[in-house]
Amino acid sequence: MIVSVLGAGVAGLCAATALAERGARVEVIDPSPDLAGASWFAGGMLAPWCEAEAAPEAVFVMGQGARDWWAARVPGVVQAGTLVVAPPRDGAELARFARATGGHEWVDPGAVEPDLAGRFARGLFYAEEAHLDPRKALAALRARLRELGAELRFGEGARPRGRVVDCRGLGAREEVPGLRAVRGEMLMLRCGDVAFARPVRLLHPRFPCYLVPRGEGLFMLGATMVESERPGPITARAAMELLSAAYAIHPALAEAEVVETGAGLRPALPDNIPRVIARDGRICVNGLYRHGFLAAPALAEEVARRLCEGGADAH
C-alpha cells in the first residue's frame, strides 16, 4: 500500500512518520520545498497542562504522549518544565490559571529561573512539560522519513499515487467544512543578558505571551491569536504588545535584537479540537489550531492505526 501524505507541515510529517514506522510505503507531497507555513512559526511547547487552561479536554488528552513521542524521534527535546508568572497587579490571573490547570506547584520564580529573582513574588511550575525547536524537529523528521524509505516530493506538479492522507491545513478547506484561519504572530529575539532554561509564560488579561529559549541567547516570543484571514507580515500592534510583554518579563529584553518577525495562519475547526476525518475516500488531519506540535503525534498514531492495523478506514 502506498500512502500519499499531502502537506509537509507538522501534521503531515508526523503522520508520514507513524505510517512509515509501521511499514507503509509513504510519499510526502508538498508544493513548497521550504519548511514554511504555520509550523515554521510555532513555539514548540509540549505543554498539555498549561494548554488545558483554555483548550478542550480532548486536546489535553492528545498531548499527554507528545513529549515522549518527539523525544523518541528527534534530538533536542528539553524537559525542563514551564514557568508561569504574572505581574503583581495581575495576581488574580495567576490564581485563576492555577484553578484551571493541574500538574503544577507554587514556586518562587527566582528559584526556578535565577534571572527572575526579585521580579515576581510567586509563579506556577509545570515540571513535566517540555519544549523543542520546531524548525530543527521538522528537519529531523524529514531526515528520519528518508531513512525509513519514504519519498519526499516537492513542487506544484507532484500528484498523489496512493491512498491520500490530507494534512494541508487551510489548503484543505474544500474537504473540511467549517475550517477557519487563526493568525499567529511572533518575534525572534537575541539577548545575551538573560538566560532561561525553559519557557516562561506571562499572564495578562489582554495579551498573554510566552518566551521560549532556543539556545545561544535566542528566544522565540509569541504569540497572538487573531481571528483573521489576513496573511503577510506581523502588525505594528502585535509587535508592540509582544515587546511590552517581554519587557514585563525582564527589562533586559528591551535591549534585545529583533532578528526575525513572522506570522502564520493556523487552521482551526469550530470547536478548536484537532481531529482525523474520513471523507470521500481520503483521511484528513486538520484543525490543529495552536496545538500543532502537541496534538500532531496523537493524530498521526490514529491515522497509522486506521490504515495499517485494520481500522475502520483501512480500505
C-alpha positions in Angstrom: 0.0 0.0 0.0 1.3 3.4 -1.0 0.1 6.3 1.2 0.3 9.8 -0.2 0.6 12.4 2.6 -0.3 15.8 1.4 1.4 18.6 3.3 4.9 18.7 4.9 4.0 20.7 8.0 4.0 19.2 11.4 0.7 17.2 10.8 1.9 15.7 7.6 5.4 14.8 8.7 4.2 13.2 11.9 1.5 11.2 10.0 4.1 10.1 7.4 6.5 9.1 10.2 3.9 7.0 12.0 2.9 5.3 8.8 6.4 4.6 7.7 7.3 3.2 11.1 4.5 0.6 10.5 5.9 -0.5 7.2 3.7 1.5 4.8 5.2 2.9 1.6 4.9 6.6 2.1 5.3 9.6 -0.1 5.0 13.2 1.2 3.8 15.7 -1.3 4.0 19.5 -0.8 4.1 22.3 -3.4 6.9 24.1 -1.4 10.4 22.7 -0.9 10.8 25.0 2.1 9.9 24.4 5.7 7.3 27.1 5.9 3.7 27.7 6.9 2.3 27.9 10.4 4.6 25.1 11.7 7.6 27.3 10.9 6.4 30.0 13.4 5.4 27.6 16.2 6.6 27.9 19.7 7.3 24.2 20.1 6.0 23.9 23.6 4.9 20.4 24.7 2.7 21.8 27.5 -0.6 19.9 27.9 -1.2 21.1 31.4 -0.7 24.8 30.6 -2.8 24.5 27.4 -5.6 22.9 29.4 -6.4 26.3 30.9 -8.3 27.2 27.7 -8.2 24.2 25.5 -10.9 21.4 25.4 -10.1 18.3 27.4 -9.6 16.3 24.2 -6.5 18.4 23.5 -5.1 17.7 26.9 -5.6 14.0 26.4 -3.9 14.1 22.9 -1.0 16.0 24.4 -0.1 13.5 27.1 2.2 11.5 25.0 3.6 14.3 22.8 6.8 14.8 24.8 7.8 11.1 24.7 6.8 10.7 21.0 9.1 13.6 20.0 11.9 12.6 22.3 12.0 9.1 20.7 12.3 10.5 17.2 14.2 13.9 17.1 17.1 15.3 19.1 16.8 18.4 21.2 13.6 17.8 23.3 14.2 19.6 26.6 12.2 18.5 29.6 12.7 21.5 31.9 9.1 22.3 32.6 7.2 25.5 32.1 7.2 28.5 34.4 4.1 30.7 34.5 4.2 34.2 36.1 2.1 37.3 36.2 2.8 41.0 37.2 1.7 41.8 40.8 -1.4 43.7 39.5 -2.5 40.5 37.7 -2.2 38.1 40.6 -5.8 37.1 40.1 -4.9 35.8 36.7 -2.3 33.6 38.2 -4.8 32.2 40.7 -7.3 31.6 38.0 -4.8 29.8 35.9 -3.9 27.6 38.8 -7.5 26.6 39.4 -8.0 25.8 35.7 -4.9 23.5 35.4 -3.2 20.6 37.1 0.3 19.3 37.2 1.8 22.4 38.9 3.3 23.6 42.1 3.6 27.1 43.5 7.2 28.3 43.4 9.4 31.4 43.9 10.1 32.1 40.2 13.7 33.2 41.0 14.4 29.8 42.5 13.4 28.2 39.1 14.9 30.9 36.8 17.6 32.8 38.7 17.4 35.8 36.2 13.8 36.4 37.5 14.9 36.7 41.1 13.0 39.6 42.8 10.8 40.2 39.7 7.8 38.1 40.6 6.5 37.1 44.1 5.3 33.7 43.0 4.7 31.5 40.0 3.4 28.2 38.8 5.9 25.5 37.8 4.8 22.6 35.5 7.7 20.2 35.9 6.5 17.5 33.4 6.3 19.8 30.4 8.9 20.1 27.7 9.8 22.1 24.6 11.7 21.8 21.3 12.9 23.8 18.4 10.2 23.3 15.8 12.4 24.1 12.8 15.0 21.6 13.9 12.4 19.0 14.8 10.8 19.2 11.3 14.1 18.9 9.6 14.9 15.8 11.7 11.6 14.2 10.8 12.4 14.8 7.1 15.7 13.0 7.6 14.1 10.2 9.5 11.5 9.7 6.8 14.2 9.3 4.2 16.0 6.8 6.4 12.7 4.8 6.6 12.5 4.8 2.8 9.8 7.4 2.3 9.8 9.7 -0.7 9.5 13.4 -0.3 8.2 15.1 -3.4 8.1 18.8 -3.7 6.7 21.1 -6.4 3.5 22.1 -8.0 3.5 19.2 -10.4 3.6 16.4 -7.8 0.5 14.2 -7.8 -0.6 11.5 -5.3 -0.1 7.9 -6.3 -1.7 6.1 -3.4 -4.2 6.4 -0.5 -4.5 10.1 0.4 -3.9 11.5 3.9 -4.6 15.2 3.6 -2.7 17.3 6.0 -2.7 20.6 4.1 -4.2 22.7 6.8 -6.1 25.7 5.3 -5.4 24.3 1.8 -8.0 21.6 2.5 -10.9 23.9 3.0 -12.9 22.2 0.2 -12.5 18.9 2.0 -13.1 20.1 5.6 -16.2 22.3 6.1 -16.0 24.9 8.8 -12.3 25.3 8.7 -11.1 28.9 9.6 -7.8 30.7 9.9 -6.4 32.0 13.2 -3.5 34.3 12.7 -0.5 34.0 15.0 2.4 36.4 15.1 5.8 36.1 16.7 9.3 37.6 17.2 12.7 36.1 17.5 14.9 38.0 19.9 18.6 37.7 20.7 19.6 38.8 24.2 22.9 37.8 25.9 21.9 39.3 29.2 19.1 36.9 30.0 19.3 33.1 30.3 16.3 30.9 30.7 16.3 27.1 30.7 12.6 26.7 30.0 9.6 28.5 28.5 8.3 31.4 30.6 4.6 32.3 30.2 3.4 35.7 31.2 -0.3 36.0 32.1 -2.1 39.2 31.2 -5.8 39.9 30.7 -5.3 41.3 27.2 -2.1 39.9 25.7 -0.6 36.9 27.4 2.6 35.7 25.9 5.3 33.1 26.1 9.1 33.3 25.8 10.8 30.1 24.6 14.6 29.7 24.8 16.2 28.5 21.6 19.8 28.5 22.9 22.8 30.8 22.5 20.8 33.8 23.7 18.0 33.3 21.2 14.3 33.4 22.2 11.0 32.9 20.4 8.4 35.4 21.7 4.8 34.7 20.8 2.2 34.6 20.0 -1.0 36.4 19.2 -4.3 34.7 18.3 -6.3 36.8 15.9 -9.4 35.6 14.1 -8.2 36.8 10.8 -7.6 35.6 7.2 -5.0 38.2 6.6 -1.6 36.8 5.5 1.5 38.9 5.5 4.0 40.4 7.9 3.4 41.0 11.6 1.5 44.1 12.5 2.9 47.0 14.5 0.2 46.5 17.2 1.3 42.8 17.7 5.0 43.8 17.8 4.3 46.5 20.4 2.2 44.2 22.6 4.6 41.3 22.4 7.6 43.5 23.2 5.8 45.2 26.0 5.1 41.8 27.5 8.7 40.8 27.0 9.8 43.9 28.9 7.4 42.9 31.7 9.2 39.5 32.0 12.6 41.1 32.2 13.7 44.7 31.4 16.9 43.5 29.8 14.9 42.2 26.9 14.3 45.9 25.9 17.9 45.8 24.6 17.4 42.5 22.7 18.0 42.4 19.0 14.9 41.6 16.9 16.3 39.1 14.5 13.1 37.9 12.9 9.4 38.6 12.8 6.8 36.3 11.4 3.1 35.5 11.1 1.3 32.4 10.1 -2.4 31.3 9.6 -3.3 28.3 11.7 -6.2 26.0 10.7 -9.0 25.7 13.3 -12.3 23.9 13.4 -15.4 25.5 15.1 -14.7 23.7 18.4 -10.9 24.2 18.2 -10.4 20.4 18.6 -7.9 18.9 16.1 -9.2 15.6 14.6 -8.8 12.9 12.0 -11.7 13.0 9.5 -12.6 10.3 6.9 -14.2 11.9 3.9 -14.8 10.8 0.3 -12.2 8.1 0.3 -9.4 10.1 2.0 -8.4 10.8 5.5 -7.9 14.4 6.6 -5.9 15.5 9.6 -6.8 19.1 10.3 -7.8 21.8 12.8 -4.6 21.8 14.8 -5.2 25.4 15.8 -2.4 26.5 18.3 -1.7 22.9 19.3 0.3 21.6 16.3 3.3 20.0 18.0 1.3 19.0 21.0 -1.5 17.2 19.1 0.1 16.0 15.9 1.7 12.9 17.4 -1.6 11.5 18.7 -3.4 12.3 15.4 -0.5 10.7 13.5 -0.8 7.5 15.5 -4.6 7.4 14.9 -4.1 7.7 11.2 -1.5 4.9 11.3 -3.8 2.6 13.3 -6.6 3.2 10.8 -4.6 2.5 7.7 -2.1 -0.1 8.9 -3.8 -2.0 11.7 -7.2 -2.9 10.2 -9.1 0.1 11.4 -12.4 1.3 10.0 -10.8 3.3 7.3 -8.1 0.8 6.3 -9.8 0.0 2.9 
